Amino acid sequence: MNLTIAFLLFTGGAPRSSNDPWFGRDKVLHFVGSAVVQGAAYSLFRQDARYTVAAQRASLVTVAVGVGKELYDLRHPARHRASWRDLAWDGVGGTAATVVAKQADR
């Protein structure tokens, strides 16, 4: 919640989502990219921390990368369009990687 408020204050408003479908190649890239970031960060943090701590830290990294990408998109509107739906797919990808990590950790 605090991250959303900070995003809105920093950017001056919500990214536009008109002509932004929920499904498509871009959304798959967001899902996979976030899953990869989450998995890699989790693997690094898991070397020195238990599952819960490693997963939380990896989630922070994944959120930072996803929000950073959307902030970049806001600053370059001619080439990219910022999207709440992209952030949603980032969250789904990161969550999927966390579930896989939990299952592998058993």
Phi and psi restraints in degrees (value plus and minus 20) as a CYANA .aco file:
   2 ASN   PHI     -82.3   -42.3
   2 ASN   PSI     -55.8   -15.8
   3 LEU   PHI     -84.4   -44.4
   3 LEU   PSI     -59.3   -19.3
   4 THR   PHI     -84.5   -44.5
   4 THR   PSI     -64.3   -24.3
   5 ILE   PHI     -82.7   -42.7
   5 ILE   PSI     -64.3   -24.3
   6 ALA   PHI     -82.4   -42.4
   6 ALA   PSI     -61.1   -21.1
   7 PHE   PHI     -80.5   -40.5
   7 PHE   PSI     -66.9   -26.9
   8 LEU   PHI     -84.9   -44.9
   8 LEU   PSI     -61.6   -21.6
   9 LEU   PHI     -87.1   -47.1
   9 LEU   PSI     -61.2   -21.2
  10 PHE   PHI     -89.6   -49.6
  10 PHE   PSI     -58.0   -18.0
  11 THR   PHI    -114.3   -74.3
  11 THR   PSI     -35.7     4.3
  12 GLY   PHI      67.3   107.3
  12 GLY   PSI      -9.3    30.7
  13 GLY   PHI     130.2   170.2
  13 GLY   PSI     155.9   195.9
  14 ALA   PHI     -97.8   -57.8
  14 ALA   PSI     123.6   163.6
  15 PRO   PHI     -82.6   -42.6
  15 PRO   PSI     127.5   167.5
  16 ARG   PHI     -92.5   -52.5
  16 ARG   PSI     122.9   162.9
  17 SER   PHI    -142.6  -102.6
  17 SER   PSI      -8.3    31.7
  18 SER   PHI     -87.7   -47.7
  18 SER   PSI     122.6   162.6
  19 ASN   PHI      36.7    76.7
  19 ASN   PSI      13.5    53.5
  20 ASP   PHI    -143.1  -103.1
  20 ASP   PSI      72.5   112.5
  21 PRO   PHI     -88.5   -48.5
  21 PRO   PSI     135.6   175.6
  22 TRP   PHI     -93.1   -53.1
  22 TRP   PSI     -46.0    -6.0
  23 PHE   PHI    -144.0  -104.0
  23 PHE   PSI     124.2   164.2
  24 GLY   PHI     138.5   178.5
  24 GLY   PSI     157.6   197.6
  25 ARG   PHI     -78.0   -38.0
  25 ARG   PSI     -62.5   -22.5
  26 ASP   PHI     -80.1   -40.1
  26 ASP   PSI     -60.5   -20.5
  27 LYS   PHI     -89.8   -49.8
  27 LYS   PSI     -56.1   -16.1
  28 VAL   PHI     -82.8   -42.8
  28 VAL   PSI     -61.6   -21.6
  29 LEU   PHI     -83.2   -43.2
  29 LEU   PSI     -59.5   -19.5
  30 HIS   PHI     -85.1   -45.1
  30 HIS   PSI     -64.1   -24.1
  31 PHE   PHI     -80.3   -40.3
  31 PHE   PSI     -72.7   -32.7
  32 VAL   PHI     -86.2   -46.2
  32 VAL   PSI     -64.2   -24.2
  33 GLY   PHI     -78.9   -38.9
  33 GLY   PSI     -64.5   -24.5
  34 SER   PHI     -89.2   -49.2
  34 SER   PSI     -55.9   -15.9
  35 ALA   PHI     -83.8   -43.8
  35 ALA   PSI     -61.1   -21.1
  36 VAL   PHI     -85.9   -45.9
  36 VAL   PSI     -65.9   -25.9
  37 VAL   PHI     -80.7   -40.7
  37 VAL   PSI     -66.2   -26.2
  38 GLN   PHI     -81.2   -41.2
  38 GLN   PSI     -66.1   -26.1
  39 GLY   PHI     -84.1   -44.1
  39 GLY   PSI     -63.7   -23.7
  40 ALA   PHI     -86.4   -46.4
  40 ALA   PSI     -64.8   -24.8
  41 ALA   PHI     -84.9   -44.9
  41 ALA   PSI     -61.5   -21.5
  42 TYR   PHI     -79.8   -39.8
  42 TYR   PSI     -64.6   -24.6
  43 SER   PHI     -79.8   -39.8
  43 SER   PSI     -61.1   -21.1
  44 LEU   PHI     -86.8   -46.8
  44 LEU   PSI     -66.2   -26.2
  45 PHE   PHI     -91.9   -51.9
  45 PHE   PSI     -48.8    -8.8
  46 ARG   PHI     -88.8   -48.8
  46 ARG   PSI     -40.2    -0.2
  47 GLN   PHI     -81.6   -41.6
  47 GLN   PSI     -51.7   -11.7
  48 ASP   PHI    -140.3  -100.3
  48 ASP   PSI     -19.4    20.6
  49 ALA   PHI    -159.8  -119.8
  49 ALA   PSI     139.4   179.4
  50 ARG   PHI     -93.1   -53.1
  50 ARG   PSI     151.4   191.4
  51 TYR   PHI     -72.6   -32.6
  51 TYR   PSI     -72.0   -32.0
  52 THR   PHI     -79.3   -39.3
  52 THR   PSI     -67.1   -27.1
  53 VAL   PHI     -85.4   -45.4
  53 VAL   PSI     -64.6   -24.6
  54 ALA   PHI     -82.4   -42.4
  54 ALA   PSI     -62.4   -22.4
  55 ALA   PHI     -85.8   -45.8
  55 ALA   PSI     -60.3   -20.3
  56 GLN   PHI     -85.0   -45.0
  56 GLN   PSI     -65.8   -25.8
  57 ARG   PHI     -84.3   -44.3
  57 ARG   PSI     -61.4   -21.4
  58 ALA   PHI     -84.1   -44.1
  58 ALA   PSI     -57.0   -17.0
  59 SER   PHI     -84.1   -44.1
  59 SER   PSI     -59.2   -19.2
  60 LEU   PHI     -82.4   -42.4
  60 LEU   PSI     -61.4   -21.4
  61 VAL   PHI     -83.7   -43.7
  61 VAL   PSI     -65.0   -25.0
  62 THR   PHI     -83.3   -43.3
  62 THR   PSI     -63.1   -23.1
  63 VAL   PHI     -84.0   -44.0
  63 VAL   PSI     -62.7   -22.7
  64 ALA   PHI     -81.2   -41.2
  64 ALA   PSI     -62.1   -22.1
  65 VAL   PHI     -86.1   -46.1
  65 VAL   PSI     -64.7   -24.7
  66 GLY   PHI     -83.5   -43.5
  66 GLY   PSI     -66.8   -26.8
  67 VAL   PHI     -86.7   -46.7
  67 VAL   PSI     -59.2   -19.2
  68 GLY   PHI     -79.2   -39.2
  68 GLY   PSI     -61.3   -21.3
  69 LYS   PHI     -83.0   -43.0
  69 LYS   PSI     -62.9   -22.9
  70 GLU   PHI     -89.4   -49.4
  70 GLU   PSI     -54.8   -14.8
  71 LEU   PHI     -84.3   -44.3
  71 LEU   PSI     -60.1   -20.1
  72 TYR   PHI     -80.3   -40.3
  72 TYR   PSI     -64.7   -24.7
  73 ASP   PHI     -81.2   -41.2
  73 ASP   PSI     -56.7   -16.7
  74 LEU   PHI     -84.7   -44.7
  74 LEU   PSI     -54.2   -14.2
  75 ARG   PHI    -102.3   -62.3
  75 ARG   PSI     -32.7     7.3
  76 HIS   PHI    -148.8  -108.8
  76 HIS   PSI      42.0    82.0
  77 PRO   PHI     -86.9   -46.9
  77 PRO   PSI     -39.6     0.4
  78 ALA   PHI     -89.9   -49.9
  78 ALA   PSI     -50.1   -10.1
  79 ARG   PHI    -126.5   -86.5
  79 ARG   PSI     -45.4    -5.4
  80 HIS   PHI    -158.8  -118.8
  80 HIS   PSI     134.9   174.9
  81 ARG   PHI    -144.8  -104.8
  81 ARG   PSI     103.5   143.5
  82 ALA   PHI     -88.1   -48.1
  82 ALA   PSI     128.3   168.3
  83 SER   PHI    -172.2  -132.2
  83 SER   PSI     112.8   152.8
  84 TRP   PHI     -85.7   -45.7
  84 TRP   PSI     -52.2   -12.2
  85 ARG   PHI     -87.2   -47.2
  85 ARG   PSI     -54.9   -14.9
  86 ASP   PHI     -81.4   -41.4
  86 ASP   PSI     -64.2   -24.2
  87 LEU   PHI     -83.7   -43.7
  87 LEU   PSI     -56.4   -16.4
  88 ALA   PHI     -82.6   -42.6
  88 ALA   PSI     -64.3   -24.3
  89 TRP   PHI     -88.1   -48.1
  89 TRP   PSI     -52.2   -12.2
  90 ASP   PHI     -79.9   -39.9
  90 ASP   PSI     -64.1   -24.1
  91 GLY   PHI     -84.2   -44.2
  91 GLY   PSI     -60.3   -20.3
  92 VAL   PHI     -85.6   -45.6
  92 VAL   PSI     -62.4   -22.4
  93 GLY   PHI     -84.2   -44.2
  93 GLY   PSI     -63.9   -23.9
  94 GLY   PHI     -84.0   -44.0
  94 GLY   PSI     -60.2   -20.2
  95 THR   PHI     -85.7   -45.7
  95 THR   PSI     -62.5   -22.5
  96 ALA   PHI     -79.6   -39.6
  96 ALA   PSI     -62.7   -22.7
  97 ALA   PHI     -85.5   -45.5
  97 ALA   PSI     -55.8   -15.8
  98 THR   PHI     -86.7   -46.7
  98 THR   PSI     -59.9   -19.9
  99 VAL   PHI     -83.5   -43.5
  99 VAL   PSI     -64.0   -24.0
 100 VAL   PHI     -82.1   -42.1
 100 VAL   PSI     -62.7   -22.7
 101 ALA   PHI     -82.1   -42.1
 101 ALA   PSI     -60.8   -20.8
 102 LYS   PHI     -83.2   -43.2
 102 LYS   PSI     -63.8   -23.8
 103 GLN   PHI     -85.7   -45.7
 103 GLN   PSI     -57.9   -17.9
 104 ALA   PHI     -92.9   -52.9
 104 ALA   PSI     -42.2    -2.2
 105 ASP   PHI     -99.6   -59.6
 105 ASP   PSI     -29.3    10.7
